[in-house]
Amino acid sequence: MAEVGACGRLLSWPRVLLFGDSITEAAFQENGWGASLAQKLVRKCDVLNRGLSGYNTRWAKLVLPRLISKSSNAENTVAVTIFFGANDSALKDMNPKQHVPLEEYAENLKSLVQYLKSVDITEDRIILITPPPLYEPAWEKECIAKGDKLNRLNSTTGEYAKTCVQVAKECGTDVIDLWTLMQSNKDFSSYLSDGLHLSAEGNNFLATQLWSWIENKISALPLLFPYWRDVDHLNPEDKNRNSD
């Protein structure tokens, strides 16, 4: 039996970190925006899903230092998405547990960006994503089915989206203004499965928007390990050693 042994140093695989709420947690569902990104970056980057359903920026601040640090994996992190606001923008009277005041939301987003910078992830590797618009008729049905009243408004979500865009400007990061972009379509409800979360069409829309950013940033990364036709089948270790 052939000996299994190291052909070179352990390869450090670059990674893209997706950090957000349930819209991120569901990003690897069938036809999800995260799955689409991972497919495009296969053999170049790992795409890590760190979406936490129901979370807001107040809780995200506590979580991020446990996901990435200078001593562990920051060096290999080539891009980070920060995608919060759908829960922060919940109405205080209707949903006080998830609601975060607008001013605090802004400060929390800044804190997330500042933390990433503190572990040497520069602003050009960070992209903020605003919450998508809310289609109130569909979401109200979801709320009523759970015995609740409508606990979000599209106009309120829009204020949080504008704040997210402003934070990105102040912090020097890029931003996808999903709230505005989706409403440029005359019927944005088709982008949402239940009025709040993304439908297949919405996932595809976000994937397209995000890829236009990723493509300019990291798609030029080399393929990890050689194409199989380029491997010398008699001396495969020679070609694979070039991946060091």
N, C-alpha and C positions, 0 to 999 in steps of 0.2 A: 504494500500500500504506500502510495506517495506520501511523503512527509508534508505536513501543513506547517508553514513557517512564515515569518514576517518577510515581506519583500521590500520593506522600507519603513519609514516612520509612520505612526498612526496619522491618517489623513484627517485634518480638521475641516469638517464639512460646513460651509457657510450656511447661515440661517436667516430666514425672515420670520419675525414675530408678529402675529396678529393678536392684538390686545383689545378687548371690548366686552360688550354685554351679550345678550342672547343672539343678536344678529350676527355676531362673530362666532359664537358657539355653534351656530347652525351652518357655518360657512363651508363645512365639509360634507353637508348633505348632498344628495344627488343633484348635480348641476349647480352646486353652491359656488359662491364667488371665491372662496378659499381653495376649493378643489380645482377650480379653473386655473388659479394662479400656480398651484403646486404642479399641475400637469405641464404648464409652460416652462417651469423652472426645474423639472426633473433632471437629475444628473448635474445640476448647477447649485441648487440650494435646497435645504430642508425648509418647508413652510410649517411653522409650529402654530397650532391653534390654542390660544389661551383666552378664549371667550368664556365669560361667566354670566350665565343667565340671571337676569334681575339686578345685576350690579350697577351701581352708579359711580361717579368719580370719587365720591367720599371714601367708598370702600376700595376703589381701584388704587388709591394712593397707598393703602396698606399692603396691597398685594404685589405691586410691581417690584419692590426690592427683593421679593422672594422668588421672582421669576428670572431676574437678570442682575448680575453684579460684575464689577470690574474684574474680580478674581476668578470668575467662572467662565461665562460665555459671551461677555460683551464684545470681545475682540472679533468673534466670528459672526456677530450679528450685523448684517448688511442693510437691513431695513426693518422699521417698526411702524405698524399702523396703530393709531389710537382712535377708537371708535366708540365714544360714549355720548350720551345726551338723551336718548330715548326714554330712559328711566329718570334721569335728573329732572327732566321737564314735566314729569307727572304733576298734576295739580295738588297743591299742598293739602287742601281740605279733603280731597277725595283719596289721596294716596300719600300720606305723610311719611311712610316708611321709606319709599324710594325717592321722594322729592328732595332736590337740592336747590337752594336759592340760586338765582342766576349769577350773582356776584361770586358766590362760593364756587359755583361750577367753573367760572373763568379762572379763579385762583387754583383750583384743583388741576385743571388742564395745564396751567403753567407749571405747577409742581411736578406733574408727570414728565413734561418735557425737560424741565431742569434736572430731574433725577437722571434721565437718560443721558443728558449732557455730562453729568457728574461721573458717569461710568464710561465716558469717552465715546458715546454714540452721538455724533454731530448732527446738527439740525437738518443737514441735507439728506440724512438717512431716516428722518422722521416724517410721517405724513398723518395729519389729523383728518378725520372723516366726520362730517356733521351728521346728526340724526336725519333719517329720511323724513319726508312729510308724513303726516298722519291723516288717513282717510277716516273721518269721524263716523260716518254711518256704519261701516263695517266693524270698527273697533267698539262702538257702542253696543253692537249685538254681542260681541265677545264678553263685554263687561256685564251686560244684563244676564247672560247665560250663567255667569258665576255669582249672580245675586248682587252685583254692584251697579253703580251708576257710571256714566262716562267719566273717566279719570284723566283724560288728556285732551288737549285742543291743538289743532294744527297751528293756529296763530302763536300759541305759547311755544310749541316746538320750534317755530321759526325764529323766535327770539334767542333760543339757545343755539340754533344753527348760526345765526349772525355773530353771536359771541364767540363761537368756535372759530369762525373765519377770522375774527379780530385777534384772537389769541395767536393763531397761526402767523398772522402778520407781525405781531409784536415779538414773537419768539423766533421768527425767521424760518419757520418750517413751511412745507407745502400743505395744501388742504384740498380735499374734495368736498365741495359744497353740494352734498347729495340732496338736501332739502330744496335748493333752488333748481338744480339741474333736472330733477325728476318732475318738477312742476312746470318746466318748459314744455312738457308733453301735455296736451290738452286734457288727457284722462290719466292722471298719475296713479289712479287706483289699481291699474293693471300691474304696477310694480310691487304691490303689496298683497300678501296672502290672506291677511286678516285685518287689514287696516293699519297695522303696525310693523309686522315682520315682512321680510322680502319674499316675493313670489319667485318662480323660476325666471320670469322676465326681469324682475328687479335684481336678482342675483347676477344675471347676465349683464345688466346695465352697469352695476357696480364693478364687476370684473373687467369690463371694457374700460371704464374710467381709471381704475387702478392700474391696469396693464400699461396704459399710456404713460403713467408715471414710472412704473417699475422698469419698463423697457428702456427708458432713457437713463436709468440709474444703474441697473445691475444685470440686464439681460446679456451684456457682453462678457460676463464672467465665463471662463473656459469650461468646457465639458470636463467633468471629473472622471478620470480614467479614460484611456484611449478607446476610440471606436474599434469594435471587434475586428474589422477587416485590417486594421493597422497593427494588430498584435502579431508578433512573430510566433507562430504556433510551436516552433521548435525551441524558442527561448522566450517565453511569455514574460518572464521576470524582467527582461531588459526594457521592454516598452512600458510595463507597469511601474517600473522604478522611476520613470519620468514624471509620474504623478506626484512625486514627493515635493 
